[in-house]
Amino acid sequence: MRKLRSVLVGTALAGALAAGIAAAPAQAATATTAGTASVSQAQYTKHWFSGSSSFGRGESRGDRSDYKGYWYYSGGRYYFDIEARDHDRDRQNTYVDFSWHDNNGWHNRRFATGGHNEWKFSYSRNSGFDGFRTRIGEGNSRDFDWGNYYRRSF
């Protein structure tokens, strides 16, 4: 009787294990389908960049301003999102210079904030847009304590 009970329990356990293995590929296929749907909605890859300002006399590294941003290409346009923060609260503005190159040469766009701000914009590839550079500075018109450029060509 013990042997028969052991065989029945073993058979039931093996059957349950086999049923679990058979269900796993179906669940994996459902997860793959859901993953493919989310990828098809987001057809672009974000490319991150960042930087920080230099620091003036009497300031520490913690008082510098910084920015972070990303760009991506979609539908014939380059999209940008840049966020800047001024950490020292010294009533001096933080400036982000965004320069881009196209068929007509180099152009510059300056953004300013007294604390925290975010800017979103885009450029068409049809205009010959083929690269950009960006940097951040903090201070007054005499001395902006500019940081290094971040450069990207296409």
Residue pairs with C-beta under 8 A, 6 or more apart in sequence:
43 74
44 72
44 73
44 74
45 72
46 70
46 71
46 72
47 70
47 71
47 72
47 152
48 68
48 69
48 70
49 68
49 69
49 70
49 71
49 134
49 150
49 152
50 66
50 67
50 68
50 69
50 150
51 66
51 67
51 134
51 135
51 136
51 147
51 148
51 149
51 150
52 64
52 65
52 66
52 67
52 136
52 147
53 64
53 65
53 66
53 94
53 136
53 137
53 138
53 144
53 145
53 146
53 147
54 64
54 137
54 145
54 146
54 147
55 61
55 63
55 64
55 145
56 139
56 143
56 145
59 88
62 87
63 87
63 88
63 90
64 87
64 88
64 138
64 145
64 147
65 84
65 85
65 86
65 87
65 88
65 94
65 136
65 137
65 138
66 84
66 85
66 87
66 136
67 82
67 83
67 84
67 85
67 96
67 134
67 136
68 82
68 83
69 80
69 81
69 82
69 83
69 134
70 80
70 81
71 78
71 79
71 80
71 81
71 132
71 152
72 78
72 79
73 79
73 125
76 124
76 125
76 126
77 122
77 123
77 124
77 125
78 122
78 123
78 125
78 129
78 154
79 120
79 121
79 122
80 98
80 119
80 120
80 121
80 122
80 123
80 132
81 118
81 119
81 120
82 96
82 98
82 111
82 118
82 119
82 120
82 134
83 116
83 117
83 118
83 119
84 94
84 96
84 111
84 113
84 116
84 117
84 118
84 136
85 94
85 115
85 116
86 92
86 93
86 94
86 113
86 114
86 115
86 116
86 138
88 138
89 115
91 114
92 138
92 139
92 140
93 112
93 113
93 114
93 138
94 112
94 113
94 114
94 136
94 137
94 138
95 110
95 111
95 112
95 136
95 137
95 138
95 144
96 110
96 111
96 112
96 119
96 134
96 135
96 136
97 108
97 109
97 110
97 134
97 135
97 136
97 137
98 108
98 109
98 110
98 111
98 132
98 134
99 106
99 107
99 108
99 109
99 132
99 133
99 134
100 106
100 107
100 109
100 123
100 129
100 131
100 132
100 133
101 107
101 129
101 130
101 131
101 132
102 123
102 127
102 128
102 129
102 130
103 127
103 128
104 128
111 117
111 119
123 129
129 154
130 153
130 154
131 151
131 152
131 153
131 154
132 151
132 152
133 149
133 150
133 151
133 152
134 149
134 150
135 146
135 147
135 148
135 149
135 150
136 146
136 147
137 144
137 145
137 146
137 147
138 144
138 145
139 145
